[in-house]
Amino acid sequence: MKPEQTRRTENYKGMHIHVDALSRKHDPCRWDYIVRVAQPVVDANIVAELAARAGDEDDYGDAEQAMAAGLKRGQAMVDRLTG
């Protein structure tokens, strides 16, 4: 079975935060995220200023929890960039 994926983009302090919430391949009841931070004119699928993945130690019970964690992490990344 193909893992589910949910995508959201948020504008934060002039940067775009792109978050993909992904169900785990071997445990579809657990979710992870990938976050990319990019300038608004940049296609984050091609290149991003910063990228991060929650990692195996962090997983979430549903897509909304993973999305919220990804957005929070993306905001922290932007804060470090714009510091």
C-alpha angles and dihedrals in degrees: 000000000000115000117249120245133198123189131199134171124203129186109225125173091338094309130102118236112201115194127186116192110203131190112229113259095226096034111032091183090068124069136203132181143221118207128194127186119203144154110271093251094052122091102234090204088068105033136355134187090231135002133189140175125208090233133213094294092061123058134151137217096237144005094264093056091049091046092050091049091048093050091049091050091047091052090052089050091052091047089055091048095048095033 
